Amino acid sequence: MHGRSHVVIGAGPVGRAVALQLADQPDSFVVLIDRSHSALAVAQRLLGNLENVRFDVSLGPSALSVQARSLIMATSWRDSRVLVGKLLHQTHEAGLHTPIICVGRPSPGDPDILRVPPNGPPVVLGAGLEPGLVESLVSLVAAEIKDIESIVTHCGGIPIIPEPPLNYALAFGRRLPIEQRLALARIDGQAVTRNRFESVSQLFVDGVGLLEAYDDAMVSSTAEGAHPSIPTLRQLTVRWPGFADGVRMLHRLGLLSDEEIEIGSARLQVKDTEALLSRQSPNDDGDQVVLNIAIEDRQGRVGRWTCILRSELQERGISSMAIATAVPVAAAVECVTRQQLRGPIHPGKAALADVAAMALEQLRRSRIAVLAERATGLLETSTILGAGHAKTKDTTRGERTSKPGTADLPQGAGILSSGFAGSP
């Protein structure tokens, strides 16, 4: 190990993107760990040209956390929760405050969260795109603009070309986001729960097209305590039209139930048929990430900021969703370290507002992704989301597009010029 390294656990698409992002920082070394030799082989093929990245199949000696600058769980919460507990105990017993950054979304009321010592090592409980970047953006807006009546966010990673039958394709992970559960929101000062996929609205985004949205992404810590002075706070997920109807139909037909059936000599759960819906197309056109924030103040004035992110490294196995997750993770490491935060840190905490500012600046300078941004109304002159940043003007489309930077990438990374293709 080269001095004190960032340790990234999970060499899947997100872990690879996190390693790439961290490796681009000055004097930074990264250890990418995965028990799967095949996952590590893919990571080494994609990132092996980076001299400051090392690959391993185990955490190694128990003293690893003593040498680590940060410990990043680039896996689902379900896959990392036990390891988080072990590492937390180890670092706390050693009197260390090594940041533990969890990309995955913790389950509400998980007892492991309650056991995080309030003055112990910092544990960020959701540091990716959402939860993570979106909540941090809300904190930035809330700090900058006073007397806000409502903030409604839209966020989602979608295929550039819709993929039937659900018009969706997995950018990473093993399961489609189609489980039935209650969604949270705050409306007119009241906490509201509603069935996921039921309250579908529409959103039109220039350069993308007409999308559908539904309450889905808010975590309980945000619903219960974040920005209590804002009466209405909602976080909606966006998909291509038809996704919510398709999922509702699958559930109504019983095709996603836990019931077991016999197929030949095997007994399988009915919902295992989900695998048929999540197969990747061999002619994948890639994905894109849409971020949208709409606000209204108590005088009825409105504002909107929209951002579209597309990876320049699709052919290298790094999706737009992976980049949009990895960049705020790296920003969270810097934010938590600089502020010397302690204990459990939930998404939506004001202390993490700097994550969005850092992540946006890194994305605007990046050569691994290209942004198109547009701000109107109250957000047009925002120092974070509006016109106060170095952007070029695409007069043919009326979009602000980030300038490419000079990131050091593996040879043959396939960097393209900035700018978007036409709408699908």
Legacy VTK file of the C-alpha trace (Angstrom):
# vtk DataFile Version 3.0
C-alpha trace
ASCII
DATASET POLYDATA
POINTS 424 float
0.000 0.000 0.000
1.276 3.450 -0.908
1.097 5.437 2.323
-2.459 6.137 3.428
-4.777 5.052 0.644
-8.450 5.431 -0.113
-9.911 1.934 0.190
-12.837 1.242 -2.151
-14.749 -1.949 -1.382
-16.624 -3.250 -4.401
-15.100 -3.355 -7.896
-18.363 -3.139 -9.809
-19.305 -0.202 -12.055
-19.654 2.252 -9.152
-16.479 1.113 -7.410
-14.507 1.480 -10.643
-15.872 4.989 -11.183
-15.085 5.958 -7.575
-11.531 4.641 -7.951
-11.088 6.607 -11.165
-12.374 9.801 -9.565
-10.192 9.483 -6.466
-7.116 8.470 -8.461
-7.301 11.764 -10.352
-6.722 13.760 -7.176
-3.196 14.956 -6.308
-1.115 12.606 -4.138
-3.951 10.104 -4.040
-3.635 6.321 -3.914
-6.528 3.898 -4.179
-6.932 0.245 -3.222
-9.870 -1.383 -5.014
-11.089 -4.535 -3.261
-13.525 -7.239 -4.304
-13.836 -10.908 -3.382
-14.784 -11.651 -6.975
-11.723 -12.348 -9.127
-13.778 -11.716 -12.271
-14.892 -8.280 -11.033
-11.298 -7.381 -10.214
-10.170 -8.596 -13.642
-12.643 -6.247 -15.329
-11.532 -3.370 -13.095
-7.879 -4.049 -13.827
-8.548 -4.143 -17.553
-10.292 -0.749 -17.381
-8.084 1.006 -14.817
-4.826 -0.929 -14.929
-2.960 1.918 -16.624
-3.386 4.095 -13.540
-0.201 3.740 -11.498
-1.810 4.893 -8.242
-4.533 2.205 -8.184
-3.962 -1.222 -6.661
-6.289 -4.238 -6.813
-6.864 -6.843 -4.106
-9.306 -9.621 -3.198
-9.345 -9.072 0.577
-9.188 -6.378 3.208
-5.861 -7.758 4.395
-4.678 -7.307 7.977
-6.944 -5.840 10.629
-4.692 -2.779 10.750
-5.872 -1.731 7.283
-8.045 1.058 8.647
-5.003 2.569 10.373
-3.461 3.126 6.962
-6.620 4.251 5.166
-7.532 7.828 4.346
-11.121 6.736 3.796
-13.155 3.536 3.575
-15.744 3.588 0.803
-18.500 0.993 0.518
-19.272 0.938 -3.215
-21.959 -1.707 -2.749
-25.579 -1.896 -1.687
-26.324 -1.284 1.984
-27.447 -4.894 2.320
-24.046 -6.109 1.152
-22.012 -3.686 3.264
-23.873 -3.215 6.569
-22.075 -6.018 8.448
-18.660 -4.909 7.218
-19.446 -1.295 8.128
-20.130 -2.410 11.685
-16.855 -4.313 11.915
-14.777 -1.479 10.481
-16.536 1.054 12.667
-15.760 -0.972 15.787
-12.140 -1.408 14.713
-11.526 2.272 14.024
-13.384 3.411 17.152
-11.409 1.019 19.377
-8.166 2.296 17.848
-9.176 5.910 18.526
-9.233 6.697 14.798
-11.682 8.799 12.842
-11.294 7.275 9.408
-14.332 8.343 7.338
-16.613 5.519 6.232
-18.615 6.510 3.164
-21.601 4.321 2.263
-22.926 4.586 -1.271
-25.919 2.342 -0.600
-29.224 3.460 0.853
-29.651 2.281 4.476
-32.912 0.636 5.455
-35.059 2.845 7.728
-34.602 1.972 11.384
-31.694 -0.369 10.726
-30.294 -1.227 14.183
-26.738 -0.958 12.879
-27.314 2.767 12.265
-28.458 3.263 15.844
-25.205 1.720 17.082
-22.967 4.269 15.323
-21.227 6.199 18.172
-22.206 9.889 17.963
-18.614 10.981 18.633
-17.000 8.122 16.754
-15.661 7.934 13.206
-17.846 9.696 10.625
-20.203 7.371 8.749
-21.991 8.939 5.774
-25.214 6.989 5.301
-25.888 7.558 1.624
-23.324 9.496 -0.408
-24.081 8.716 -4.046
-26.471 10.392 -6.445
-29.639 9.888 -4.399
-29.439 9.710 -1.476
-26.435 12.000 -1.506
-25.987 14.640 -4.170
-29.681 15.533 -4.483
-30.100 16.155 -0.745
-26.914 18.225 -0.762
-28.254 20.339 -3.637
-31.442 20.945 -1.654
-29.347 22.126 1.304
-27.453 24.539 -0.952
-30.645 26.015 -2.361
-32.231 26.278 1.088
-29.178 28.118 2.428
-29.012 30.565 -0.460
-32.656 31.435 -1.116
-34.875 32.530 1.740
-38.604 32.046 2.362
-38.934 28.952 0.203
-42.433 27.489 0.077
-41.565 24.313 -1.841
-38.681 22.372 -3.317
-39.414 19.504 -5.682
-36.526 17.498 -7.121
-36.509 15.079 -10.038
-33.645 12.646 -10.455
-33.037 9.502 -12.437
-30.694 7.509 -14.604
-32.391 6.400 -17.813
-31.299 4.808 -21.098
-30.575 7.267 -23.875
-32.839 5.083 -26.011
-35.843 3.563 -24.148
-35.530 -0.188 -23.607
-38.830 -2.145 -23.896
-40.767 -3.554 -22.142
-40.157 -1.152 -19.217
-38.201 1.473 -21.191
-35.431 1.025 -18.656
-32.121 -0.805 -18.310
-29.848 -1.393 -15.329
-26.741 0.778 -15.329
-25.443 -1.156 -12.307
-26.759 -3.376 -9.533
-28.503 -6.731 -9.637
-32.177 -5.873 -9.148
-34.540 -3.550 -10.950
-35.952 -0.705 -8.793
-39.487 -2.123 -8.898
-40.242 -3.377 -5.382
-43.506 -2.219 -3.827
-42.939 0.085 -0.859
-44.219 3.318 0.602
-42.753 6.578 -0.673
-42.236 9.608 1.577
-42.885 13.300 1.037
-43.619 16.480 2.981
-46.582 18.439 1.625
-47.941 21.635 3.206
-45.997 20.889 6.368
-47.381 17.359 6.759
-45.492 14.094 6.361
-47.152 12.059 3.608
-46.769 8.440 2.585
-48.064 7.030 -0.675
-47.601 3.885 -2.680
-44.622 3.956 -4.987
-45.539 4.234 -8.708
-49.048 5.548 -7.942
-48.746 9.360 -8.123
-47.268 9.735 -11.618
-46.693 13.191 -13.123
-44.882 14.410 -16.245
-41.688 16.376 -16.752
-40.363 17.713 -20.049
-36.587 18.157 -20.300
-35.006 19.888 -23.290
-32.524 17.597 -25.003
-34.121 14.490 -23.490
-37.886 14.553 -24.002
-41.053 13.853 -22.017
-40.479 11.832 -18.836
-42.677 10.518 -16.039
-42.000 11.052 -12.335
-43.259 9.690 -9.040
-42.494 10.152 -5.315
-39.854 7.592 -4.535
-36.450 8.722 -3.342
-36.836 10.528 -0.012
-35.212 8.797 2.970
-36.834 8.896 6.406
-34.138 11.136 7.924
-34.882 13.801 5.295
-38.656 13.502 5.692
-38.444 13.756 9.467
-35.933 16.526 10.055
-34.337 18.177 7.009
-35.182 21.844 6.377
-38.286 21.982 8.592
-38.999 25.592 7.567
-39.849 24.462 4.008
-43.519 23.320 3.988
-43.321 21.186 0.840
-40.339 18.986 0.071
-40.554 16.165 -2.456
-38.020 13.928 -4.212
-39.289 12.308 -7.399
-37.664 9.644 -9.551
-37.817 10.075 -13.335
-38.223 7.365 -15.955
-39.304 7.138 -19.565
-43.120 7.040 -19.896
-44.563 3.570 -19.422
-42.266 2.416 -16.630
-44.708 2.938 -13.752
-47.627 1.416 -15.685
-45.483 -1.601 -16.572
-44.397 -2.168 -12.973
-47.952 -1.805 -11.658
-49.139 -4.359 -14.202
-46.410 -6.837 -13.226
-47.407 -6.549 -9.585
-51.124 -6.898 -10.336
-50.465 -10.036 -12.379
-48.526 -11.486 -9.452
-45.341 -11.784 -11.477
-43.234 -10.119 -8.784
-44.554 -12.038 -5.774
-42.511 -14.047 -3.276
-44.622 -17.131 -3.985
-42.719 -20.269 -4.957
-43.678 -22.375 -7.973
-42.337 -25.601 -9.411
-40.636 -25.513 -12.780
-39.545 -29.031 -13.662
-37.588 -30.297 -10.685
-36.807 -26.818 -9.331
-38.742 -24.585 -6.964
-38.337 -20.898 -7.768
-39.847 -17.678 -6.542
-42.153 -16.089 -9.089
-40.262 -12.791 -8.817
-37.113 -14.514 -10.129
-38.635 -13.868 -13.557
-37.449 -10.304 -12.994
-34.124 -11.465 -14.425
-35.782 -11.596 -17.846
-36.537 -7.874 -17.577
-33.078 -6.801 -16.448
-30.994 -8.399 -19.192
-28.657 -5.936 -20.813
-29.067 -5.358 -24.511
-25.932 -6.200 -26.547
-26.597 -2.995 -28.511
-26.756 -0.746 -25.461
-26.708 2.935 -26.435
-25.726 4.052 -22.959
-27.466 5.983 -20.229
-27.922 9.551 -19.065
-28.708 11.183 -15.731
-31.355 13.866 -15.353
-31.368 16.241 -12.363
-34.059 18.867 -11.933
-34.845 21.196 -9.022
-38.008 23.330 -9.007
-38.617 25.865 -6.237
-41.284 28.402 -5.297
-40.992 31.079 -2.621
-43.736 32.516 -0.423
-44.334 35.370 -2.874
-45.163 32.874 -5.608
-41.923 33.390 -7.522
-40.487 30.253 -9.107
-37.147 28.920 -10.246
-35.842 25.839 -11.972
-32.447 24.277 -12.577
-32.003 21.324 -14.896
-28.855 19.313 -15.517
-28.233 16.439 -17.928
-25.096 14.340 -17.468
-23.736 11.872 -19.997
-20.630 9.763 -19.589
-17.840 10.078 -22.103
-16.656 6.597 -21.123
-19.652 4.419 -21.954
-17.564 2.175 -24.171
-15.093 1.748 -21.309
-17.775 0.351 -19.013
-18.308 3.516 -16.964
-21.930 4.618 -17.179
-23.400 8.047 -16.560
-25.044 6.738 -13.392
-21.702 5.425 -12.124
-20.036 8.813 -12.666
-22.958 10.704 -11.108
-22.588 8.441 -8.076
-18.789 8.469 -7.846
-18.186 12.211 -8.018
-20.307 13.088 -4.952
-18.730 10.162 -3.092
-15.278 11.685 -3.626
-16.641 15.102 -2.633
-18.130 13.593 0.542
-14.712 12.246 1.537
-13.204 15.719 1.180
-16.100 17.465 2.915
-16.191 15.132 5.920
-12.413 15.176 6.311
-12.093 18.952 6.038
-14.923 19.639 8.484
-13.769 16.871 10.856
-17.309 15.540 11.200
-18.145 12.758 13.619
-20.731 10.016 14.053
-23.642 9.124 11.744
-24.253 11.644 8.955
-27.558 11.270 7.152
-28.341 12.702 3.698
-29.933 16.123 3.978
-27.737 17.288 6.836
-26.665 20.894 6.259
-23.056 19.920 6.971
-23.011 18.038 3.661
-24.145 21.001 1.551
-20.563 21.540 0.389
-20.663 18.124 -1.281
-22.905 19.450 -4.057
-20.763 22.536 -4.636
-17.607 20.427 -4.910
-19.254 17.733 -7.015
-20.684 20.200 -9.529
-17.366 21.975 -9.937
-15.602 18.646 -10.469
-18.181 17.573 -13.042
-17.954 20.895 -14.873
-14.184 20.479 -15.183
-14.299 16.777 -15.940
-13.304 15.013 -19.126
-15.083 11.805 -18.113
-18.545 13.356 -18.455
-20.299 16.272 -20.091
-23.016 18.402 -18.503
-25.736 20.522 -20.011
-27.276 22.925 -17.504
-30.026 25.504 -17.582
-31.292 27.717 -14.768
-34.352 29.988 -14.821
-36.189 32.303 -12.454
-35.012 32.386 -8.853
-32.224 29.916 -9.623
-30.839 31.728 -12.645
-28.589 33.970 -10.560
-27.765 31.379 -7.907
-24.018 31.271 -7.301
-24.176 27.474 -7.257
-26.704 26.534 -9.912
-26.940 29.648 -12.069
-24.781 31.817 -14.268
-21.869 32.347 -11.889
-19.719 29.578 -13.372
-17.355 29.274 -16.323
-19.492 27.731 -19.048
-19.585 28.034 -22.773
-22.797 28.955 -24.549
-24.212 26.595 -27.153
-26.227 29.128 -29.148
-27.873 26.493 -31.319
-29.432 24.763 -28.334
-29.421 27.491 -25.696
-27.653 25.247 -23.176
-24.706 25.912 -20.948
-22.205 23.126 -21.468
-19.257 22.336 -19.221
-15.743 22.937 -20.474
-13.529 19.839 -20.711
-10.711 19.569 -18.195
-7.436 17.678 -18.168
-8.091 14.556 -16.104
-5.465 11.831 -16.410
-7.253 8.735 -17.706
-6.216 5.259 -18.815
-4.825 5.118 -22.309
-7.537 4.663 -24.891
-10.271 5.993 -22.618
-12.059 7.404 -25.621
-12.490 11.052 -24.611
-14.927 12.876 -26.854
-15.652 16.559 -27.365
-18.277 18.293 -25.232
-21.875 18.532 -26.428
-24.944 16.353 -26.731
-26.421 14.409 -29.548
-29.988 15.227 -30.499
-32.982 14.069 -28.532
-33.842 10.391 -28.944
LINES 1 425
424 0 1 2 3 4 5 6 7 8 9 10 11 12 13 14 15 16 17 18 19 20 21 22 23 24 25 26 27 28 29 30 31 32 33 34 35 36 37 38 39 40 41 42 43 44 45 46 47 48 49 50 51 52 53 54 55 56 57 58 59 60 61 62 63 64 65 66 67 68 69 70 71 72 73 74 75 76 77 78 79 80 81 82 83 84 85 86 87 88 89 90 91 92 93 94 95 96 97 98 99 100 101 102 103 104 105 106 107 108 109 110 111 112 113 114 115 116 117 118 119 120 121 122 123 124 125 126 127 128 129 130 131 132 133 134 135 136 137 138 139 140 141 142 143 144 145 146 147 148 149 150 151 152 153 154 155 156 157 158 159 160 161 162 163 164 165 166 167 168 169 170 171 172 173 174 175 176 177 178 179 180 181 182 183 184 185 186 187 188 189 190 191 192 193 194 195 196 197 198 199 200 201 202 203 204 205 206 207 208 209 210 211 212 213 214 215 216 217 218 219 220 221 222 223 224 225 226 227 228 229 230 231 232 233 234 235 236 237 238 239 240 241 242 243 244 245 246 247 248 249 250 251 252 253 254 255 256 257 258 259 260 261 262 263 264 265 266 267 268 269 270 271 272 273 274 275 276 277 278 279 280 281 282 283 284 285 286 287 288 289 290 291 292 293 294 295 296 297 298 299 300 301 302 303 304 305 306 307 308 309 310 311 312 313 314 315 316 317 318 319 320 321 322 323 324 325 326 327 328 329 330 331 332 333 334 335 336 337 338 339 340 341 342 343 344 345 346 347 348 349 350 351 352 353 354 355 356 357 358 359 360 361 362 363 364 365 366 367 368 369 370 371 372 373 374 375 376 377 378 379 380 381 382 383 384 385 386 387 388 389 390 391 392 393 394 395 396 397 398 399 400 401 402 403 404 405 406 407 408 409 410 411 412 413 414 415 416 417 418 419 420 421 422 423
